[in-house]
Amino acid sequence: MYIQTDKKEDILKSKIIFLREFEKEFGEQKVDLLVDNHLVKKEIFEIAKQGIKL
């Protein structure tokens, strides 16, 4: 899962809260969560933006 944010602080805390709420809603799942706050440019973010076909 790819998320873009303008948030610059407490990203790890927000990520943990999100994953906890996600698990409450959908049960225990294997989820890779990428959080792009635009501070570091990484190739994985560009790949994630393209999505995948299921």
ABEGO torsion letter per residue (X at the ends): XBBBBABABGAAAAAAAAAAAAAAAAEBBBBBBBBBAGABBBAAAAAAAAEBBX
